[in-house]
């Protein structure tokens, strides 16, 4: 007979899912802080790499609620979906970091990415002089040899592992619950 943990926070799926959620929140908070406080404008690939966080954070929260309300089967599906999203995000980060290291060319859109023209006063020539091009193939910042894209790979992979662990723990709990009902 399957013994449910005394509290949801003792559940292995909940613990792994909470780790994934905290990592995701910390990573996107850091990215936004670097952008809005540090002044590092994101390139188009950087913005694309944020999609997994924007979708993953609410899905991880919902999966934790499902674990806490003893709906481990649905939680497992959400955890697995999040794991796949962050695995894909790690792949996108590898592509971005590779473009920064000049291992391969970045997308054409990154070489010409800039603030939109035509807004505000002044002529087109003045706007061209003051427009800052945000390139995807140049790392504006590095720490321990990794750029923002490189750190996104590390973080996305850690979230992938935690979410996958949560998915397996939740599916195991769901299977054990179903077997005890037979």
Residue pairs with C-beta under 8 A, 6 or more apart in sequence:
1 180
2 173
2 176
2 177
2 179
2 180
4 11
4 70
4 173
4 177
5 11
8 14
8 64
8 67
8 68
9 15
9 18
11 67
11 169
11 173
12 165
12 166
12 169
12 173
13 67
13 72
13 75
13 76
13 79
13 166
13 167
13 169
13 170
13 173
14 64
14 67
14 68
14 166
15 166
16 79
16 162
16 163
16 165
16 166
16 169
17 60
17 63
17 64
17 67
17 75
17 79
17 162
17 163
17 166
17 170
18 64
19 162
20 56
20 60
20 79
20 82
20 159
20 162
20 163
20 166
21 57
21 60
21 61
21 64
23 155
23 158
23 159
23 162
24 53
24 56
24 57
24 60
24 86
24 159
25 57
27 53
27 152
27 155
27 159
28 50
28 53
28 54
28 57
31 42
31 46
31 50
31 53
31 148
34 40
34 141
34 148
35 41
35 42
40 140
40 141
40 148
41 132
41 134
42 50
42 134
43 110
43 113
43 134
43 135
43 136
44 107
44 109
44 110
44 113
44 134
44 136
45 92
45 95
45 96
45 99
45 106
45 107
45 110
45 136
45 149
46 96
46 136
46 148
46 149
48 92
49 89
49 92
49 93
49 96
49 149
49 152
49 156
51 89
52 85
52 86
52 88
52 89
52 156
53 89
55 85
56 82
56 85
56 86
56 159
56 163
59 78
59 81
59 82
60 78
60 79
60 82
60 163
62 78
63 74
63 75
63 78
63 79
63 82
63 166
63 170
64 75
66 72
66 74
66 75
66 78
67 75
67 166
67 170
70 177
72 170
72 171
72 173
72 174
72 177
73 170
73 171
73 174
75 166
75 170
76 166
76 167
76 168
76 170
76 171
76 174
77 167
79 163
79 164
79 166
79 167
79 170
80 163
80 164
80 167
82 159
82 163
83 159
83 160
83 163
83 164
83 167
86 156
86 157
86 159
86 160
86 163
87 156
87 157
87 160
89 152
89 156
90 152
90 153
90 156
90 157
90 160
93 149
93 150
93 152
93 153
93 156
94 153
95 104
96 106
96 136
96 149
96 152
97 146
97 147
97 149
97 150
97 153
98 104
99 105
99 106
99 107
99 110
99 136
99 137
100 106
100 136
100 137
100 138
100 139
100 147
100 149
100 150
102 137
105 137
106 135
106 136
106 137
107 136
110 134
110 135
110 136
110 137
111 133
111 135
111 136
111 137
112 133
113 133
113 134
113 135
113 136
114 131
114 132
114 133
114 134
115 131
115 132
117 124
117 127
117 128
117 131
118 124
118 127
120 127
139 147
139 148
139 149
140 147
140 148
141 147
141 148
142 150
143 151
146 153
146 154
